[in-house]
Amino acid sequence: MASPWLHLLLLVSFLSMNLLVKCDTDEEDTLLQGLNSYRESLNLTSFTKNKNADCLADELADQFKNQPCTNSTGANTVPGTEKQLSNYPDLLAKCHLNVSNTRDGIVMPACVPNLEPSLVLSNFTKSQYSDSLNDTKYKAAGIGSEDNWIVVILTTSTPEGSYVPYNAASLISNIGLICCLLFWLISALLIF
């Protein structure tokens, strides 16, 4: 019969499999922390990080990088007058996304000289973007930056706004199921 310590070790290792450790902090992490503090002050849930939205935000920031900051760019843009990117489908494809799984999300670009953290945060919390930040339908965020531009993409938990690549959702579910079954199988073998 296996020792209780071995069972505990297996349980701890299984539970810690999905923990990620990130030690560096950049303007994107700082902004996400600031947005989450802002939402928490309104008694809203914090945003989780969405890697696919991160990818698209990085691609979009790269597209904006040569555009100068003006009073009519980023958070100051009049809705409906934003620059249209003819290569948007290509950017989606680079991140393994398509229009069907991104339509309920929202893209919020901001241009802030030198990406000064307090100005970056206020460009989102004290602008037309605050309505979206306050909306409970948004559950996760992806953030990308390049030069003076930072792009925040808010995602939902719906299929139309999850930013989950097609077939990835079923793959992740299957991998999770397989890991769980293996854990129980190994535990059963150790117990008996």
Disulfide bonds with the S-S distance in Angstrom:
Cys55-Cys95 2.06
Cys69-Cys111 1.64
